[in-house]
Amino acid sequence: MSQEICIWFIGPDRTGLIAHITNYLFDKGVNISDIACTATGDNAELTMIHTLPRGVTMEEIEKDLKGMPELSDGTLEVNPYHFKEARGPSSTVTHRFTLAGDDIPGLIAKISKTLDEHGANIVRMNSETHQGIHSVVNISRFAVSLRQEKAPDCLAAIVRIACELKLTFRYEAT
């Protein structure tokens, strides 16, 4: 019986980090189920769900990864993954949207609350700030699962927030 594991790493971001990890796993015959990665400041954070082939143990993977020089100055955890791998309807992305403009405290909370009020599930979210010409600029991207019949009201509520806060709003239905 195959075992599912979750590999989590946070540490200094560097070119080739994901390549080193995924090539090692490929050479071991490990199948990647899901992977999410982000660079935050000077750090990288990776979360990977994998299926181990027969004869490969979680302990072996953890020992080998912790021995990699590329991962030595970060934090690495390898744990059993006991959650359902199959995606349900609430994890299918139906809409993607981006809000951009001045960095406004509470924006993510306001958007998240609006999505929740309309029964939307945030599947992926990314928010980053950087210094613009005149002010600090924020770009927030959301990939959500939203029932078709609730989409018009939900998107209208988000457009109202964007207009009220003078943000640029773009969206696409997938």
C-alpha positions in Angstrom: 0.0 0.0 0.0 1.4 3.4 -0.9 1.9 6.1 1.7 1.0 9.8 1.3 3.4 12.3 2.8 3.5 16.1 3.2 6.9 17.8 2.8 7.0 21.4 4.1 10.1 23.6 3.9 10.7 27.3 4.7 14.2 28.8 4.3 16.3 31.1 2.1 15.1 31.4 -1.5 17.6 30.4 -4.1 17.6 29.5 -7.8 17.2 25.8 -8.3 15.7 25.0 -4.9 12.5 23.3 -6.3 14.6 21.6 -9.0 16.9 20.0 -6.4 13.9 18.7 -4.4 11.7 17.5 -7.3 14.6 15.8 -9.1 15.6 13.9 -6.0 12.0 12.8 -5.5 11.7 11.8 -9.2 14.9 9.7 -8.9 13.3 7.9 -5.9 10.1 7.2 -7.9 8.0 9.5 -5.8 4.9 10.9 -7.4 4.0 14.5 -6.8 0.3 14.9 -6.1 0.2 18.6 -5.2 2.8 21.4 -4.8 2.5 25.0 -3.7 5.4 27.4 -3.4 5.9 31.0 -2.7 8.8 33.4 -2.3 8.2 35.8 0.6 10.9 38.4 1.0 14.2 36.5 0.9 12.5 33.2 1.9 10.8 30.4 0.0 8.0 28.3 1.4 7.1 24.9 -0.2 4.3 22.5 0.6 4.3 19.3 -1.3 2.0 16.3 -1.1 3.6 13.1 -2.5 2.8 9.4 -2.9 5.7 7.1 -1.9 6.4 4.0 -4.1 6.9 0.6 -2.5 10.2 0.3 -0.8 10.7 4.0 -0.1 10.0 5.2 3.4 9.1 8.6 4.8 12.1 8.4 7.1 14.4 7.8 4.2 13.0 10.8 2.3 13.3 13.1 5.4 16.9 12.0 6.1 18.0 12.5 2.5 16.3 15.9 2.2 17.7 17.1 5.5 21.2 16.1 4.1 20.9 18.4 1.1 23.1 21.5 1.3 20.4 23.5 -0.4 18.0 22.8 2.5 20.4 22.9 5.4 19.7 26.5 6.5 15.9 26.2 6.5 13.3 24.3 8.4 12.1 21.0 6.9 9.2 18.8 8.1 8.1 15.5 6.5 4.9 14.0 7.9 2.3 11.4 7.0 -0.6 12.9 5.0 -3.9 11.5 6.1 -6.3 13.7 4.3 -8.5 12.8 1.4 -6.5 13.4 -1.8 -9.5 13.5 -4.2 -10.7 17.0 -4.9 -14.2 17.9 -3.9 -16.3 20.6 -5.7 -15.2 23.3 -3.2 -11.6 22.9 -4.4 -12.3 23.4 -8.1 -11.3 26.9 -9.1 -14.3 28.6 -10.9 -13.2 32.3 -10.7 -9.9 34.1 -10.5 -9.7 37.8 -9.6 -7.0 40.4 -8.9 -7.3 43.6 -6.9 -4.5 46.2 -7.2 -3.9 49.6 -5.8 -2.7 51.3 -2.6 -1.8 49.0 0.3 -5.0 49.2 2.5 -5.0 47.6 5.9 -7.8 45.1 6.3 -8.3 44.5 2.6 -7.7 40.7 2.7 -10.0 40.5 5.8 -12.8 42.4 4.0 -12.5 40.3 0.8 -12.3 37.0 2.7 -15.4 37.9 4.7 -17.3 38.9 1.5 -16.3 35.6 -0.1 -17.4 33.7 3.0 -20.8 35.5 3.0 -21.4 34.3 -0.5 -20.3 30.7 0.2 -17.1 30.9 -1.8 -14.0 28.8 -0.9 -10.6 30.4 -1.4 -8.6 27.7 -3.2 -5.4 29.8 -3.6 -4.6 33.4 -2.5 -1.5 35.5 -3.0 -0.9 39.0 -1.8 2.3 41.1 -2.2 3.3 44.7 -1.6 6.0 46.7 -3.1 7.0 50.4 -3.3 5.3 52.1 -6.2 6.1 55.5 -7.6 4.1 57.5 -5.1 3.0 54.9 -2.5 3.2 51.3 -1.3 1.2 49.2 -3.8 -0.6 45.9 -3.1 -1.6 43.2 -5.6 -3.9 40.5 -4.2 -4.8 37.5 -6.4 -7.6 35.0 -5.5 -8.6 31.7 -7.0 -11.9 30.7 -5.6 -14.6 28.1 -5.9 -17.9 29.8 -6.2 -21.3 28.3 -7.0 -22.6 29.6 -10.4 -25.8 31.0 -9.0 -24.0 33.0 -6.3 -21.3 34.3 -8.6 -23.0 37.5 -9.8 -23.9 38.8 -6.3 -20.5 37.9 -4.9 -18.5 39.5 -7.8 -20.7 42.6 -7.5 -19.9 42.9 -3.8 -16.2 42.6 -4.5 -16.5 45.3 -7.3 -18.2 47.6 -4.8 -15.3 47.1 -2.4 -12.8 47.8 -5.2 -14.6 51.0 -6.2 -15.0 52.2 -2.6 -11.2 51.7 -2.1 -10.2 52.9 -5.5 -8.7 49.6 -6.5 -8.3 48.0 -9.9 -10.3 44.9 -10.3 -9.9 42.1 -12.9 -11.6 38.7 -13.0 -12.1 35.7 -15.1 -14.4 32.7 -14.9 -12.6 29.4 -15.5 
